[in-house]
């Protein structure tokens, strides 16, 4: 059966028994919808929910306990490979395409995986299989409980190339970033892939410029004895890949310190130099920074643990979800306008559940999908799905301000 046949079959099984044919066909229309359905199925994987009939690979259906899934991420839309990266608490990472019956790679990290995040754009590199050829690769960031972040390049040949060369691709370690001292809580890429940010339980937010982070580096030496195991490849030392970089503190573009762990991180899709970060229970704020200059632009005190941030792709707004509130208030989802930082919408939850994480539903316009502490998923329409007249320009609607690197900081908004 061809790739399209496998795609149809796997999607029908993942969607489950209560979906009718029309809704299933509608959900297949875009790659983004397919990706969300897979995310939704993974998030709902629960024996008490018989409707979910996904055929999970054996490597993902191991004994419960230390092997539970901690993070998932899909590869870029531009790459078209639909690679799902799955991180687990036992240090294992699985790369699996829903278009294929079995995972292609299983790797074992030195410590428990806490976060995985694919770059939203592909990167052109020299092929590992054929050194004279250049191919589009995916880049994957992997954060662990020890505070390290690993950058991998993933070469993922299509089925025709696999049949022709009998080669399944490779995960190549590019760099290990050892800047945090505690667990990696969040990772985010800018929409153009030019920046990425890492947040940790050490209350720090590090911002890196992708093209500069590997420009000058110390190669991992023979004293680095950590081993990475990758299926379909031999076991290799981190030092054994030759070009792997050891990125130490000081190589970041900017470092920001919050008053609590930093899990929620987002770049504005309409202005990649605008980054928002949310703090934990001892911080309870959304902080806005300028990626180029490092200027702190504004702060919104939310009186609650900020668990996720999602920018409106069509309008200057940002949605936030909240965990523990202090002092207590019922709002678990709120939308703020930028740059006024005024709350334009608030959604109260009158129960005791907390919002744990949220993503935008890609084909329903303004819908936000929120995972909650009561093991449920909630759908909220938080903004219009139509173009809200988004103006062009810098982070304040003026390219002049952005070009001057925001030399003057605006007053902090509380």
WOTAZI-V106421 format. One record per residue. RES is the residue in three letters. PHI is phi in whole degrees, -180 to 180 (none if undefined). OMEGA is omega in degrees with one decimal (* if undefined). Layout:
# WOTAZI-V106421
res = [RES	RES]
phi = [PHI	PHI]
omega = [OMEGA	OMEGA]
This chain:
# WOTAZI-V106421
res = [UNK	UNK	UNK	UNK	UNK	UNK	UNK	UNK	UNK	UNK	UNK	UNK	UNK	UNK	UNK	UNK	UNK	UNK	UNK	UNK	UNK	UNK	UNK	UNK	UNK	UNK	UNK	UNK	UNK	UNK	UNK	UNK	UNK	UNK	UNK	UNK	UNK	UNK	UNK	UNK	UNK	UNK	UNK	UNK	UNK	UNK	UNK	UNK	UNK	UNK	UNK	UNK	UNK	UNK	UNK	UNK	UNK	UNK	UNK	UNK	UNK	UNK	UNK	UNK	UNK	UNK	UNK	UNK	UNK	UNK	UNK	UNK	UNK	UNK	UNK	UNK	UNK	UNK	UNK	UNK	UNK	UNK	UNK	UNK	UNK	UNK	UNK	UNK	UNK	UNK	UNK	UNK	UNK	UNK	UNK	UNK	UNK	UNK	UNK	UNK	UNK	UNK	UNK	UNK	UNK	UNK	UNK	UNK	UNK	UNK	UNK	UNK	UNK	UNK	UNK	UNK	UNK	UNK	UNK	UNK	UNK	UNK	UNK	UNK	UNK	UNK	UNK	UNK	UNK	UNK	UNK	UNK	UNK	UNK	UNK	UNK	UNK	UNK	UNK	UNK	UNK	UNK	UNK	UNK	UNK	UNK	UNK	UNK	UNK	UNK	UNK	UNK	UNK	UNK	UNK	UNK	UNK	UNK	UNK	UNK	UNK	UNK	UNK	UNK	UNK	UNK	UNK	UNK	UNK	UNK	UNK	UNK	UNK	UNK	UNK	UNK	UNK	UNK	UNK	UNK	UNK	UNK	UNK	UNK	UNK	UNK	UNK	UNK	UNK	UNK	UNK	UNK	UNK	UNK	UNK	UNK	UNK	UNK	UNK	UNK	UNK	UNK	UNK	UNK	UNK	UNK	UNK	UNK	UNK	UNK	UNK	UNK	UNK	UNK	UNK	UNK	UNK	UNK	UNK	UNK	UNK	UNK	UNK	UNK	UNK	UNK	UNK	UNK	UNK	UNK	UNK	UNK	UNK	UNK	UNK	UNK	UNK	UNK	UNK	UNK	UNK	UNK	UNK	UNK	UNK	UNK	UNK	UNK	UNK	UNK	UNK	UNK	UNK	UNK	UNK	UNK	UNK	UNK	UNK	UNK	UNK	UNK	UNK	UNK	UNK	UNK	UNK	UNK	UNK	UNK	UNK	UNK	UNK	UNK	UNK	UNK	UNK	UNK	UNK	UNK	UNK	UNK	UNK	UNK	UNK	UNK	UNK	UNK	UNK	UNK	UNK	UNK	UNK	UNK	UNK	UNK	UNK	UNK	UNK	UNK	UNK	UNK	UNK	UNK	UNK	UNK	UNK	UNK	UNK	UNK	UNK	UNK	UNK	UNK	UNK	UNK	UNK	UNK	UNK	UNK	UNK	UNK	UNK	UNK	UNK	UNK	UNK	UNK	UNK	UNK	UNK	UNK	UNK	UNK	UNK	UNK	UNK	UNK	UNK	UNK	UNK	UNK	UNK	UNK	UNK	UNK	UNK	UNK	UNK	UNK	UNK	UNK	UNK	UNK	UNK	UNK	UNK	UNK	UNK	UNK	UNK	UNK	UNK	UNK	UNK	UNK	UNK	UNK	UNK	UNK	UNK	UNK	UNK	UNK	UNK	UNK	UNK	UNK	UNK	UNK	UNK	UNK	UNK	UNK	UNK	UNK	UNK	UNK	UNK	UNK	UNK	UNK	UNK	UNK	UNK	UNK	UNK	UNK	UNK	UNK	UNK	UNK	UNK	UNK	UNK	UNK	UNK	UNK	UNK	UNK	UNK	UNK	UNK	UNK]
phi = [none	-74	-61	-65	-66	-65	-62	-61	-64	-66	-67	-62	-70	-72	-64	102	-82	-95	-90	-85	-63	-64	-68	-65	-63	-65	-71	-86	-68	-128	-63	-64	-64	-60	-65	-65	-60	-67	-60	-62	-66	-64	-67	-95	-62	-156	-60	-80	-115	-66	-66	-80	-116	-66	-90	-82	-57	-57	-68	-104	-116	-73	-64	-72	124	-75	-98	-69	-74	-109	-163	-138	-157	-96	-70	-66	-67	-66	-72	70	-90	52	-83	-103	-94	-125	-101	-130	-71	-92	92	-89	-125	-117	-110	-146	-100	-61	-80	-122	-73	-135	-61	-93	-136	-130	-119	-122	-83	-68	-139	-58	-82	-110	-159	-128	-156	-79	-67	-76	-129	-81	-134	-85	-132	-69	-67	-72	-73	-130	-64	-87	-109	-112	-133	-82	-117	-98	-116	-125	-100	-126	-103	-127	-70	-83	97	-91	-125	-108	-107	-113	-103	-115	-97	-128	-65	-76	-63	-63	-68	-63	-68	-73	-106	52	-140	-98	101	-160	-100	-116	-73	-98	-160	-121	-102	-116	-105	-86	-106	-138	-48	-80	-98	-154	-140	-149	-103	-71	-57	-92	75	-79	-132	-144	-129	-127	-117	-131	-73	-86	74	-102	-121	-106	-114	-119	-96	-57	-72	-102	-66	-108	-65	-133	-153	-92	-68	-64	-94	-68	-75	-86	-98	-64	-117	-115	-106	-127	-67	71	-151	-76	-70	-129	-76	-57	-73	-76	-93	75	-97	-66	-102	-103	-97	-107	-53	107	-88	-72	-76	-144	-127	-121	-117	-100	-97	-161	-58	-114	-109	-88	-138	-153	-102	-72	-67	-92	-158	-60	-83	-100	-123	-117	-139	-111	-98	-79	-64	-90	-115	62	-130	-106	-110	-113	-128	-98	-65	-77	-96	83	-70	-84	-92	-166	-139	-112	-85	-99	55	-164	-63	-91	-102	-162	-134	-137	-79	-70	-72	-115	-149	-78	-144	-138	-101	-130	-116	-128	-100	-69	-104	-153	-66	-64	-148	-83	-77	-119	-137	-145	-120	-120	-84	-122	-97	-69	63	-84	-74	-104	-157	-141	-116	-84	-114	-91	-89	-99	-71	-115	-85	-96	-167	-145	-135	-84	-73	-69	-116	-116	62	-97	-87	-111	-108	-120	-88	-121	-73	-97	64	-122	-119	-117	-109	-129	-89	-100	-155	-68	-81	-94	-65	-89	76	-59	-84	-87	122	-77	-69	-112	84	-127	-66	-64	-62	-69	-65	-87	61	53	-61	-109	-80	-83	-65	-63	-99	-113]
omega = [-178.6	-177.8	-178.2	178.4	177.8	-179.6	-179.5	-176.4	-176.3	-179.7	-179.6	-179.9	-177.8	-177.4	172.8	-166.1	-173.4	179.5	176.3	-174.1	-177.7	-179.2	178.3	179.5	179.0	-178.9	-178.4	-169.6	-178.6	175.7	-179.6	178.4	178.7	-178.6	179.1	-179.9	178.4	176.2	-178.7	-179.6	179.3	-177.4	-178.7	-177.5	-172.9	-179.0	-178.3	-179.2	-174.7	-177.7	-177.6	-173.8	-177.7	174.8	-176.8	176.8	-177.8	-177.4	179.1	-175.7	-179.4	-179.6	179.7	-176.9	-175.8	-176.2	-176.3	-179.2	-179.3	-176.5	175.3	178.9	175.4	176.9	-172.4	173.2	-177.2	179.9	176.5	-176.1	-179.4	178.5	176.0	174.8	-176.6	177.7	-175.6	-177.2	178.0	177.0	-177.4	173.2	177.6	172.5	-171.4	173.6	176.5	178.2	-178.2	-173.7	-176.1	175.9	-179.5	-179.3	168.4	179.0	-179.2	-179.4	179.3	-178.4	179.9	-180.0	179.6	-178.9	173.0	-177.0	176.2	173.2	-177.2	176.8	176.4	179.2	-176.5	-179.4	173.3	-177.2	175.6	-179.1	-177.4	-171.3	-178.8	-177.2	174.3	-176.5	174.5	-179.3	172.4	177.1	-174.8	172.8	-179.4	176.5	-178.1	-176.6	-178.7	179.7	177.6	173.4	-179.4	176.8	179.5	166.9	-176.8	174.5	-168.2	-179.1	178.4	-173.6	179.1	178.8	177.5	180.0	-176.5	-173.8	-176.4	-176.9	-171.9	-177.4	-176.2	167.8	-178.4	177.7	-179.8	-176.0	169.0	-179.3	-177.1	-176.8	179.6	178.9	178.5	-175.0	171.9	-177.0	-176.9	176.1	178.0	174.6	168.9	-176.1	-180.0	178.5	-177.3	178.6	165.5	-177.0	178.4	177.6	-175.5	176.4	175.2	177.1	-177.4	172.7	179.3	177.6	-178.0	171.6	-168.6	-173.5	-178.6	-172.3	-178.2	-175.5	176.8	-177.4	171.7	178.5	176.0	-174.7	-176.6	178.9	178.3	-171.1	179.7	-177.1	177.5	179.8	-178.7	177.1	-175.6	176.3	178.4	175.5	-175.0	170.5	171.7	-179.3	-173.1	-178.3	169.6	-173.5	179.4	-175.6	172.9	-177.5	-176.7	178.1	-176.7	178.9	179.0	175.8	177.6	174.2	178.2	179.7	177.2	179.1	178.6	-179.9	-177.9	-179.9	-175.2	179.8	178.6	171.9	178.8	-179.5	-179.9	174.6	-172.4	179.2	176.9	-179.5	177.7	179.5	179.8	-179.2	-179.3	-169.7	179.8	179.9	171.7	-177.0	167.6	-178.4	178.5	-178.0	173.7	-171.8	-175.9	-175.6	-175.2	-178.3	171.9	-171.6	-177.1	176.2	175.7	177.1	-174.5	-178.3	179.2	174.0	-179.2	-173.2	175.8	179.4	179.2	176.6	170.8	-176.9	-174.1	-174.7	-177.2	179.1	176.1	176.7	179.3	173.1	-171.3	174.5	-179.9	-180.0	179.0	-4.8	-171.7	172.6	-171.1	-171.9	177.4	174.2	178.5	177.4	-179.4	176.2	175.2	10.0	-176.5	-177.2	178.8	177.7	-177.7	176.9	176.5	-178.4	178.9	169.1	-172.6	174.9	-178.3	-177.6	178.2	174.6	-175.8	-177.2	-179.3	171.3	174.6	174.1	-167.8	-174.7	177.4	173.6	-172.5	-177.3	176.3	179.7	-170.7	172.3	-173.0	-177.4	177.3	176.5	177.7	175.8	179.2	177.4	178.4	172.6	-171.1	175.1	-176.5	178.1	179.9	178.4	-177.6	179.8	-177.2	179.7	178.1	175.1	-175.7	-173.5	174.2	-178.5	-178.5	178.1	-179.9	179.5	-179.8	-179.7	-180.0	175.6	175.5	-176.1	179.5	179.3	176.6	-178.7	178.7	-178.1	-179.0	*]
